């Protein structure tokens, strides 16, 4: 079970903010994982000189990664609900660090397939762990903002990756980024093991902070002790419309983020003739804008809640707002380079804000003992959707060829534009409100 008693006694007086340090650790783990996801996309042209892969082969490598990620998520969420986040999260990042280093041992398309399978399977525990930690450490009014900070790690990793890869390539070979990522992951594991514990067992958490954290117990239908109890049976969860509201929304919208993450360097190279040495300012600009919008998006529903809005009204208003914000990406084909940066950054930021709030709906509706499992199931659906979309990306771009790549990318951006409104429709249909679900009654039926 999770988390032994922490050393030291709980402070008797004063106000602590340990929950935000915990949130920064979640941010750091996500930043590491997403920087490594970017490495292969940034090295696509460099590796093409060595292994001579086509767009379809590159898409295949990404598809295998997402397939392994989806498979891992089926087990990761369930495992974390059983063993707890201290052990589960540490194991996730340890395996991920080893997988990152393993990339340096391969030199063929098939080798990268196996390396990405290992990487995808090992990182599957990140978001189920992170969202469960946020449910444990944050009250309802702060959860969306805390999730957006965690999600922002993906943007910061994507911002840092082009700069880091460009610098490392100028001094060493393509192997260096993967070695750096693996070493940083091992350092994170050590820090997590020594620092993390549940808030009611953490020696640095003051009574006032613990009271704030536990003040949101009522809207989740659970207690701190529930974090280490037996998870809810899978058939019960899959029989709930609310579970499917999350699954369908992830399946439709996660592919957009994977598309942006894996194909933007190729987009700038083929449609705007900017290689990585020329396009890194544009990529950094996109993810800087994504970061800003993501943080504002995480703050927005909390602001509405503090103004007296219900959880359901605040979350649904936020989700609809972000769905509409993606629509301008339809104009990217006719835009100049930096206008394209703004349009893609707006869409990417809207996605991250959407994702943060969508994750939060799970902790609004489900008790803690089910959160990691639900996140795992929904994220599996998102990864499978991403896997299918990667296949479409590679096939479509190979069909149009380098001379007409812009047309292929416009089709892909068109999907991105309307995915969120479609997902909002189904999410709203399946979950009329985001109120706590009486799982004991659901199990009885």
N, C-alpha and C positions, 0 to 999 in steps of 0.2 A: 504494500500500500504506500501511498505517497507521504513523504515528508516526515522525518523524525522531529522530535521536539528541538527547537532551536536553542543554542547556547545563550546564556544570559537571561535576565529577567526583563519583563516588559517595563518600559519607562512609566513612571507614575504621573508625571506632569508633562506639559508642553505639547506642541502641535508638531506632528511629523508628516512628511509627504513621501513616505517610502514607496507608495503605490506608483508614483511617477518615475522613480528609479527602476522599478520592475518594468514599467512601460518602456523605458529606454532600452532595457535588455531585449525586450521583444522587438523593438525597432532595429536594434543592431543585428539580431539574428536574421530578420527579414531582409535587411540591406545586404548582408553577406550572401544569402541565397539568391537574391535577384541580380546581384553583380555577376555571379557565376553563370546565371541563365543568359546574361547578355554577352558573356565572353565569346561563346561560339558564334553568335550572330556577327559580332565585331571582327572575328577572325575568319569569317566565311571566305573572303577573297584571298587572304593569306594562305589558308589551308587548301584552297582550290588549286594553287600552284603545286601543292604536294600530293593531294589525293584526287584531284580532277573530278569533283562532284558536280552534278547538275542541280538545278533548282528542285527537281523532284526528289533527288537523293537527299538534299539538305532538308527538305520537308519531311522525308521519311525518318531521318534522324530525330527531328523534333517530334514527330508523331510517336515514335517509340518511347521517347522521353515522357510524353504526356500519357501514353498508355501505361507505363510503369508507375507514373505519379498517380493515375487513377486507381490502379490496382493497390498501391500502397495505402491510399486513402481509405479503402474499404476496411483495412485492418488497423490503420493508425488511430483513427478516432475511437474505435472500440477499445483498443489496447490502452489508450491514454485515460479513458473513463475507468478502466480497471486499476492500472498501476499508479495513476496520478501524473501530474505535469512535471514534477521535479525529476523523476526518473525517466519518464517518457520523452520529455523535451531534450534532456541531456543525451539520451541514446540516439535521438533523431540527428542532432548536430554532430555527434561523433561519427556516425556512419556517413553523413553528408561530407564531412571533412575528408574522410578516406576516399570517398567517391570522387571528389574534386581532384585529389592528387592522382588518382588512377588515369585521368585524362592524359597525363604526360607519358603514359606507357603505350599509347596507341598511335597508329599512323595510317589508318585506312578507314573507309566508310563503315565497314562492319565493326571495326574497333571502336569507332565513335558511337555506333549504335549501342554496343554493350556498355560503354562508359556512361552514356546518357540514361540507359535503363537503370543502372545502379544509382545514378544521381537522382533520377525521378522518384524511384522507390524510397530512397533514404530521406528525401526532404518532405515526404508526405505528412509527417507529423507536425510540421511547422504551424500551419494555421489552426488545426484542431487544438493544439496546445495553447497557442497564443490567445485565441478567442475564449478558451476556458479560463486561462489566467485572468483575463480582463473581467470575466463574469465573477471570478472570485474576489478580485481586488478593487472593483469600481462600482459605485452606485449607478442606478439607471440613468441619471442625468449626465453622467460623465462617460458612459460606456462608448457612445458613438465617437466622441472626440478621442478617447484612448485608442479605439480601433483605428481611427484615421492616422494617429501617430504611428501605430504599428504598420499600417499599410504604406505610410510615407517612406518606410524603410525600402520598399520596392522602388520608389522613385529615386531616392538618394543612391541606392545601389546602381540604378540605371544611369544616373548622372555621373557617378564616379567611374563607372566601368569604361566609357570611351577614353577618358583622360588617362586612367591607369593603364589600359591596354596600349594606347599610343606611346606612352612613356616607356613601358616595359619592352615593347617591340623595338624601340630605338636603342635599347641597351642589351637585351637578351633575345631568346627565341620565343615562339608562341607558347612554350610550356610554362613560362614564368607566371602568368596570371593565375593559372590553376594551382600552382604551388603556394602562392600568396594567399589565395582563398582558403586552401586547406589548413594552413598554419593559423590563420585568423579564426577559423571555426574551432580548432582545438583550444585556443585561448578562451573563446566564449564559453565552451563547455566547463572549463575549470572555474571560471567566474560564476557561472550559474549554480554549480554544485555548492560552492561555498556561500553564496549570498541568498539563494531563494528559499522561501518557506511559505506556507499559508499565512495569511494576515493574522489569524488568531494564535499562531505559533511563532510569529516572527518577533524576535526580541527588540527590534528597533521601532516597532509600530506603537505609537502612543494610544492611550484609551480614546482620545478624541478622534483620531483617524480611524480606529477600528469601529467606533460608533457611526462615523460617516459611511464607511464601507458597508456595514451591516444594516444601515438605515434603508437600503433598497431590497432587503430580504423579501418583503411582502409581495413585490411584483414578480418575483421569480419562483415563488412557491417552494423555497428550500432553505437549507441552513448550511453553515460552513462544513459541518460534519458530513453532509451529503456528498462532498467532493470526492470522498474516498469510499463511497458505498457502491453497491452493485449497479451496473448500468441497466437502463430500461430495455426489455426484450425488443429485438429488431422488428418482429412482426407487428408489435404495438405501434412503433414509430412509423413504419411504412403504411399503416392503416389510417394515418392522420392526414387530412387535407393540408394542414399547416406544414407538414414535412415536405409535401410535394410543391408547396408554394416556393420554398427555398430551392429545391432540386431543379425545378423548371427554370427559374430565374438564373441560376448559375449555369445551366446547360446552354442557355441562349446568349449570355453576356460574357462569360469568361473567355470564349474564343476571340473576342475583340481584343482583350488585353494581351493574350498570347500572340496574336497577329502583330500588334504594335511592338511588342517586345522582341520578337524574332525577326521581323521583316523590315523595320524602319531603315537600318543601314543599307539594305539592298534597295529599298525604295528610293533613297536619295542618290544612290550610285546609278541606278538604271534610268530613272526619270529626270534627274537633275544633274547627273554627271559629277557627283560629289563623292569621292572615296572617303575612307575613314579619316584620313589626315585633313580633309577639307570639311567633312560633315560633322565632326565631333562638336563644334560650337552649336550647330543646329539641334543635335541630339540632346546636348546638355540644356539648351534652351527649352526644348519640349518638356523634359522631365523636371526642370525647375518650375515651369508653369503648372505641371501636373501636381507637384508637391504643394504649391500654394493653394490651388483649388481644392485639393484633397483635404488639407487642414481646415479650410473654411467650410467645406462640405461636412466635415465631422463636427464642427462647432454649431452649425446651423440648427439641427434638430434639438440639440441641448438648449439652445437659445429659445426655441419655441416651447420646449417643456417648461423652462423657467418662467415663461410668460403665461403659464396656465393651460397650455394645450394638452390634450390627452396624448398618450404614447402613440396610439394608432394614427391620429390626425397628424402629429408631428412627423412620424416616420414616412407615412404615405405622401405627404406634401413634399418632403425632401426627395424621396425616390422619383416622383414625377418631375420635379424640377431638374434633377440630373439627367433624366431620360431625354428631356427636351433640349438640354444643353449639348447633346451629342449631334443633333441634326445638322448644324453648320458644316460638319466635316464633308458633306456632299459637295461643297464648293472647292475642295482642296486641289482638284485637277487644274483649275484655271488660275490658281493663286501663285504669287511669287514665292520665292524660297522662304522668306521670313513670315509672310502671311500664312503659308502652309504650316510653319512651326506653330503659329498662334492657334490655327484651327485644330491641328492634331493635339497640341497641348491642352486645349479646351476640352476636347473629347476624352483624352486620357485622364485629365483631372476629374471630369464628370464620372468616368468609369470608377476611379478609385473612391470618390465620394459615395457613389452608388454602392460599391462593394462594402465599404465600411458600414453603411446603414443596413444593408441586406444582412450582413453578419450579425448585426445587433438585434435584428428581429428574432433571431434564434434564441438569444438569451432573454429577450422579452417574453417569449412564449413557452420555452421549455425549461424544466428544472436543471440544475447544474449536472446531475448525474447523466443527463442525456445530451448535453451541449456538444462535447467533442464528437460523439457518434453522429449527430445530425450534420455538423460541419464537415465531417469526413464523407458522409453520403453525398451531400450537395456538392462538395468540391470534387468528388469522383465524377459526378455528372458534368461539372464544368470542364474537367480535364478531358473527358471523353468527347465533349463538344469541341474543345480545342484541338484534339487529335484529328477529328473529322475535318475541321476547318483547315488545319495544316495541309492535309491531303488536297483539299480544294485549292489552296494557295499555290502549291507546287504545280499541280496539273494545269491550273488556269494560266500561270505565268509562263510555263513551258509552251502552252498552246499559242499564246500571243507572241512569244519570243522577245528578245531584247529590244527590237525595233518598235514594238507596240506594247511594251510593259506598262505604260501609263494607262492604257485601256483596261488591262487586267487589274491594276491596282484600284481603278475607279469602281469596278464591280465589287471589290473587297471592301472598300470604304463605304459603298452603298449599304452593304449588309450591316456594317458597324452603325450606320446612322439610325437604322430602324429597329435594331435588336432590342434596345432598352424599352421603347414604348411597347413592343410586343411582350417583353418579359413583365413589364408593369401590369399589363392587362391580365396575364395569367396569375401573377402573384396576388393581385387584388381579387381575382375570382376565387382563388383557393384559400386565401386567408382574409376574411372580412375584417378582422381586427387582430391586433397583436397583444392579446391578453393571455395571462398564464393558463396553460392547459391542465385540467385535472386528470393527470395520467392514470391515477388509480381507477377512475370511472371508465377511462378509455380501455384499460386492461380488462376490466370486468365485462365489457361488451365484446 
